[in-house]
Amino acid sequence: MSFFESLPADAGVRHILSLNPSAGQALIQLHTAALRNEGPLTPRDKELIAAYVSGLNACHYCYGVHSQTAQAWVPA
């Protein structure tokens, strides 16, 4: 259920980001720079950290996205 009447009932993050395209683009750039950069941590490790922080922040949506993304990085 959406809290914004201008958004569909099944609104997701892309709908929210479309409300302010420049802010949405900046958020995507930050996400890419923080989680998909080269460095000593694997993408899975970064997603696990993001899931942990999201859990501390009680953001169920972000926790779910980051934890599922971390699982997707597990080698088969």
Secondary structure, DSSP 8 states (H G I E B T S, - for coil): --SSTTS-TT--HHHHHHTSHHHHHHHHHHHHHHHSS-SSS-HHHHHHHHHHHHHHTT-HHHHHHHHHHHHHTS--
